[in-house]
Amino acid sequence: GRFHSDWLSMMYSRLKLARNLLKDDGIIFISIDDNEYHNLKYICDEIFGENSFICNFIRTTRKGGGSMSKYVSTDNDYCLMYAKNISAVERFYVPYDEKYLKRYSEEDEIGRYFWDTFARNRQGSSNNYAITAPDGTTINGAWIYQESKFKELYEKGDVRIKKVGDNWSVQCKQRLNEAGQIMRSQLNDFTNEQGTKEVVELLGRDIFSYAKPVGLIKYLINSVTKNGDIVLD
């Protein structure tokens, strides 16, 4: 119990200071593992407010290994994300990767898009209605939008009814969001192995346990900052 108490006392004062240093639209990321995650969440909820909690990122720390673990191979840690003032922040976007962008292979006067199914397989959906195909066939189904929205998109050319084999397929344009891809809570591309490799390249040997890669820090910083913002570690 004393160990946890000492750790909490140490963290509490530092986090209160960190909150005071943040601008009104400021964001804080705090990396943690299983040992103190629940305690950290408690004090962050008290200092920043439960409503200022944004996300608990789950980071993959290694891909492989762990055969010598006592019970279970622990392959992840966490990164808590809080706002100083939740009403002052908006959605967070990150750049698309090239593999994701490839699906947006068509373009019109508005921008890039791909054709996606208009159908949604949802029981109890309120968007159940009939659509008439070009040959007069009635297509019954559950759809992504209400009927009024379907008619609007169809008139604009953003919905098409296409023959696929013997059946009609209702499809809509899924457009590329120019702001980027919304941030996701699962971080799979920033392992400790990468961090260790960077330390060895920089200092000539491995001197840190569980080194985090520079790419992780860049990813988090770029997702929440604009030109002129200040970042403090």
C-alpha positions as CSV (number, residue, x, y, z in Angstrom):
1,G,0.0,0.0,0.0
2,R,2.8,2.4,0.8
3,F,4.3,2.0,-2.6
4,H,1.0,3.0,-4.3
5,S,0.6,5.9,-1.9
6,D,4.1,7.3,-2.5
7,W,3.5,7.0,-6.3
8,L,0.2,8.7,-6.2
9,S,1.5,11.6,-4.0
10,M,4.3,12.1,-6.5
11,M,2.1,12.1,-9.5
12,Y,-0.7,14.1,-8.0
13,S,1.3,17.3,-7.5
14,R,2.9,17.0,-11.0
15,L,-0.4,16.5,-12.7
16,K,-2.0,19.5,-10.9
17,L,1.0,21.6,-12.1
18,A,0.6,20.2,-15.6
19,R,-3.0,21.1,-15.7
20,N,-2.2,24.7,-14.7
21,L,0.3,24.9,-17.5
22,L,-2.2,23.9,-20.2
23,K,-4.0,26.4,-22.3
24,D,-7.7,26.3,-22.3
25,D,-7.8,24.0,-25.4
26,G,-4.7,22.1,-24.2
27,I,-4.4,18.3,-24.2
28,I,-2.3,16.0,-22.0
29,F,-1.1,12.4,-22.9
30,I,0.1,10.2,-20.0
31,S,1.7,6.9,-20.7
32,I,1.2,4.1,-18.2
33,D,1.2,0.3,-17.8
34,D,-1.0,-2.1,-15.9
35,N,0.6,-1.5,-12.5
36,E,-0.8,1.9,-11.8
37,Y,-3.3,2.5,-14.6
38,H,-6.4,2.3,-12.3
39,N,-4.8,4.7,-9.8
40,L,-3.7,7.1,-12.5
41,K,-7.3,7.2,-13.9
42,Y,-8.7,8.1,-10.5
43,I,-6.4,11.0,-9.9
44,C,-6.8,12.3,-13.5
45,D,-10.6,12.2,-13.1
46,E,-10.2,14.3,-9.9
47,I,-7.7,16.8,-11.4
48,F,-9.0,17.2,-14.9
49,G,-12.6,16.1,-14.3
50,E,-14.3,12.9,-15.5
51,N,-15.9,14.8,-18.4
52,S,-12.5,15.9,-19.6
53,F,-11.4,12.3,-20.3
54,I,-11.1,11.7,-24.0
55,C,-9.5,8.3,-24.6
56,N,-7.5,5.5,-23.3
57,F,-5.2,4.5,-26.1
58,I,-4.0,0.9,-26.1
59,R,-0.5,0.6,-27.6
60,T,1.0,-2.6,-28.9
61,T,4.4,-2.8,-27.2
62,R,5.7,-5.8,-29.0
63,K,4.8,-8.2,-31.8
64,G,6.2,-11.6,-30.9
65,G,8.3,-12.9,-28.0
66,G,6.9,-13.3,-24.5
67,S,7.4,-17.0,-24.2
68,M,9.2,-16.6,-20.9
69,S,6.3,-14.7,-19.3
70,K,5.1,-16.2,-16.0
71,Y,1.4,-16.4,-16.8
72,V,0.4,-14.3,-19.9
73,S,2.5,-12.3,-22.3
74,T,1.6,-8.7,-21.8
75,D,1.9,-7.0,-25.2
76,N,0.4,-3.6,-24.6
77,D,0.4,-0.6,-22.4
78,Y,-1.8,2.5,-22.3
79,C,-1.8,6.2,-22.9
80,L,-4.5,8.3,-21.2
81,M,-5.7,11.5,-23.0
82,Y,-7.4,14.3,-21.2
83,A,-8.4,17.8,-22.1
84,K,-8.2,20.8,-19.8
85,N,-11.5,22.1,-21.1
86,I,-13.4,19.5,-23.1
87,S,-15.8,22.1,-24.6
88,A,-12.7,23.8,-26.2
89,V,-11.6,20.9,-28.3
90,E,-12.8,19.3,-31.5
91,R,-12.4,16.0,-33.2
92,F,-8.9,14.8,-33.7
93,Y,-7.6,13.7,-37.1
94,V,-4.4,12.1,-38.4
95,P,-3.1,11.8,-41.9
96,Y,-4.2,8.9,-44.1
97,D,-1.7,6.1,-44.9
98,E,-1.2,5.3,-48.6
99,K,-2.8,1.9,-48.3
100,Y,-6.0,3.5,-47.0
101,L,-6.0,6.2,-49.7
102,K,-5.9,3.7,-52.5
103,R,-9.6,2.8,-52.1
104,Y,-10.5,6.3,-53.0
105,S,-9.7,5.7,-56.6
106,E,-12.4,7.9,-58.3
107,E,-12.7,11.6,-58.3
108,D,-15.3,14.2,-59.3
109,E,-15.6,18.0,-59.0
110,I,-16.1,17.7,-55.2
111,G,-13.1,15.4,-54.5
112,R,-12.0,11.8,-54.2
113,Y,-14.4,8.9,-53.4
114,F,-15.2,5.2,-53.8
115,W,-18.5,3.4,-54.4
116,D,-19.7,1.7,-51.3
117,T,-22.9,-0.3,-50.6
118,F,-25.9,1.7,-49.6
119,A,-27.4,-1.3,-47.7
120,R,-27.1,-1.8,-44.0
121,N,-27.9,-5.1,-42.3
122,R,-29.5,-3.8,-39.2
123,Q,-32.5,-5.4,-37.5
124,G,-35.1,-2.9,-36.3
125,S,-33.7,-0.1,-38.5
126,S,-36.0,2.8,-39.2
127,N,-34.5,3.1,-42.7
128,N,-36.4,0.2,-44.2
129,Y,-38.1,1.1,-47.5
130,A,-38.3,0.0,-51.1
131,I,-36.1,1.4,-53.9
132,T,-37.1,1.0,-57.5
133,A,-34.4,-0.2,-60.0
134,P,-34.1,1.1,-63.5
135,D,-36.0,-2.0,-64.9
136,G,-38.9,-1.4,-62.4
137,T,-37.7,-4.1,-60.0
138,T,-38.5,-3.3,-56.3
139,I,-35.5,-3.6,-54.0
140,N,-36.4,-3.9,-50.3
141,G,-33.9,-3.5,-47.6
142,A,-32.4,-1.6,-44.7
143,W,-30.4,1.4,-45.9
144,I,-27.8,3.7,-44.5
145,Y,-29.9,6.8,-44.9
146,Q,-33.6,7.7,-44.7
147,E,-35.6,7.7,-47.9
148,S,-35.6,11.5,-48.2
149,K,-31.8,11.5,-48.0
150,F,-31.6,8.7,-50.6
151,K,-33.7,10.7,-53.0
152,E,-31.5,13.8,-52.5
153,L,-28.3,11.8,-53.1
154,Y,-29.8,10.0,-56.1
155,E,-30.7,13.3,-57.8
156,K,-27.1,14.6,-57.2
157,G,-25.6,11.5,-58.7
158,D,-24.1,10.4,-55.4
159,V,-26.2,7.2,-55.4
160,R,-26.4,4.7,-58.2
161,I,-28.3,1.5,-58.8
162,K,-26.1,-0.9,-60.7
163,K,-26.6,-4.5,-62.0
164,V,-24.2,-6.9,-60.3
165,G,-24.7,-10.4,-61.8
166,D,-28.4,-11.1,-61.6
167,N,-29.1,-8.6,-58.9
168,W,-29.4,-4.9,-58.5
169,S,-26.9,-3.2,-56.1
170,V,-27.6,0.2,-54.6
171,Q,-24.3,2.1,-54.0
172,C,-23.3,5.5,-52.7
173,K,-20.2,7.6,-52.9
174,Q,-18.0,7.5,-49.8
175,R,-16.1,10.7,-49.9
176,L,-12.6,11.3,-48.6
177,N,-12.6,13.6,-45.5
178,E,-9.9,16.2,-46.4
179,A,-9.3,16.8,-42.7
180,G,-7.8,13.4,-42.4
181,Q,-8.7,10.1,-40.7
182,I,-10.2,10.3,-37.2
183,M,-7.9,9.2,-34.5
184,R,-8.3,5.6,-33.3
185,S,-7.7,4.2,-29.8
186,Q,-5.7,1.2,-31.0
187,L,-2.0,2.0,-31.7
188,N,-0.3,-0.9,-33.5
189,D,2.6,0.7,-35.2
190,F,4.8,2.0,-32.4
191,T,6.5,-0.9,-30.6
192,N,9.3,-0.8,-27.9
193,E,11.5,-2.7,-30.3
194,Q,11.5,0.4,-32.6
195,G,12.3,2.6,-29.6
196,T,15.2,0.3,-28.5
197,K,16.6,0.4,-32.1
198,E,16.5,4.2,-32.1
199,V,18.3,4.4,-28.8
200,V,21.1,2.0,-30.0
201,E,21.5,4.0,-33.2
202,L,21.7,7.2,-31.3
203,L,23.8,6.2,-28.2
204,G,25.6,3.1,-29.4
205,R,23.9,0.7,-26.9
206,D,20.6,-0.1,-25.2
207,I,20.5,1.8,-21.9
208,F,16.7,2.3,-21.4
209,S,14.1,-0.3,-20.5
210,Y,10.9,-0.3,-22.7
211,A,12.0,2.7,-24.8
212,K,9.2,4.3,-26.7
213,P,9.7,5.1,-30.4
214,V,10.0,8.7,-31.6
215,G,7.2,7.9,-34.1
216,L,4.7,7.5,-31.2
217,I,5.5,10.9,-29.8
218,K,5.3,12.5,-33.3
219,Y,1.9,10.8,-33.9
220,L,0.4,12.1,-30.7
221,I,1.8,15.6,-31.0
222,N,0.8,16.0,-34.7
223,S,-2.8,14.9,-33.9
224,V,-3.5,17.7,-31.5
225,T,-1.3,20.6,-32.4
226,K,-1.3,23.5,-34.8
227,N,1.5,25.8,-35.9
228,G,2.7,27.9,-33.0
229,D,1.6,25.5,-30.3
230,I,4.0,24.6,-27.4
231,V,4.6,21.1,-26.4
232,L,6.1,20.2,-23.0
233,D,7.4,16.7,-22.0
